[in-house]
Amino acid sequence: MSHKTLKDLMNRPDVIRLWKQCDESEEKLIDLIQEELDEKKIAVRPIRYDLRIDKSNGKNRIIAIEEFKQQIYDYIAYNALDDLASYIGYYQIACKPGQGPIFGAEVIASWLKETEVKNCRGGVKKRVYTITKATKGDLRHAYGSITHTNMIRWLNKHCADQLTIWLISELLKKVSEGIPTSRLQEALKSDAAIRNQFEESIHGLPIGSVISIRLCALYIADVYHCIEDAYIVKRRGKKINAIKHQMVNIDDIYLFGNNAAQLRHAMEDISRMFARKGMCLKSNWQLIDLNPENPDAHIDVLGYRIYRDHITMRPRDYRKTKKSLRAFQNNPTPKNAKRFIAYHGLFVKHTDSIRFCRKYNVYQASRKARKTISSYDKSNVQRKTA
């Protein structure tokens, strides 16, 4: 509790209320949680739903705000599914520690560089790239489309621990009983699209809950594993996998290969697989040409533009990074320093942006920003100690 990242957490009203209820004792908190699990009676306040605008793309998101006690139960359920976590595909990113967007971008960059020896006419052997085509698809409301009934049915099929299934079903019931905030209530009165989105939220997996990440990944893993083995074709007596590589980023589906017809056929099959699971793959999926003869051939995924020989930032991320850099250079406050370092770590550090760094003195600014943050944190510690 002395850790600096928990300062805001300990000041939350729900945390203070729970902490007083347990007489500020960790042992009593553990006993309280254990007693409710033994009696199979979870006592938590209703979830509140609020409307938020996603800063990365401007979309409206309905976020579930849970009290701290329910978050504890979420983590208990999350950890109880550890034995099933191995079922999640290796390249299902953004749902496992250490395998986020940066990991995915580096893996895709390595795939684009893969080559193989091809026998050409006249017995000539030529080294060619294994990936010349890619597809990019998107699931419609991935969390909201996974209904509670379908999720519990999946767990009954794959999970033998009935207590874990009971706990998850109780947590999903709390999702159905959630209430909207006043801001969301105003939006529900005037916007039919938000009303539909809210209905999906209370009948599906909530956005903002840690257990939703694991449940969604497990539910989608069925399709991931079908893709691995379903597209083996025979060519000249040899078995060839039409899909060289695949990656799933929560609700984004990426397939890589060298045959456009096979990839198109695979996306149509995947759409039917998701439909059988009650989910919907948007029909506007893209077929991307990665012809090595085209110097501008790239794929825009995970917040980066990935070429065969380098990685760059998206234009909008470039503008955000430049804006945060200018703000810090003009006004080097701790807040501006933290914002610039966040963009630097996410975009500049993991892309080939040498000319950008030299042009705008990014290296010097990053050193100054880190020093500003360090001095600010040290002064806070000294002030508290005094």
SULFEN-V476056 format. One line per field, one symbol per residue. ss: DSSP state (H for helix, E for strand, C for the rest). burial: 1 if it has 24 or more other C-alpha atoms within 12 Angstrom, else 0. A space follows every 50 residues. Layout:
BEGIN
ss->???
burial->???
END
This chain:
BEGIN
ss->CCCHHHHHHHCCHHHHHHHHHCCCCHHHHHHHHHHHHHHCCCCCCCCEEE EEECCCCCCEEEEEECCHHHHHHHHHHHHHCHHHHHHCCCCEECCCCCCC HHHHHHHHHHHHCCEEEEECHHHCEEEEECCCEEEEEEECCCCCCCCHHH HHHHHHHHCCCHHHHHHHHHHHHHHHCCEECHHHHHHHHHCHHHHHHHHH HHHCCCECCHHHHHHHHHHHHHHHHHHHHHCEEEECCEEEECCCEEEEEC CEEEEEECCHHHHHHHHHHHHHHHHHCCCCECCCCEEEECCCCCCCCCEE ECCEEECCCCEEECHHHHHHHHHHHHHHHHCCCHHHHHHHHHHHHHHHCC CCCHHHHHHCCHHHHHHHHHHHHHHHHHHHHHHHHC
burial->00000000000000100110000000000001100000000101011111 10000000001111111111111111110110011011111111110001 11111111101100000000000000001111111111111111111101 11011000100001111111111111011100010010000001001111 11111111111111111111111110110010000000001111111111 11111111110111011001101100111111001111111000001111 11111111011111001101110110011001110111111011011111 101000000001001101110110000000000000
END
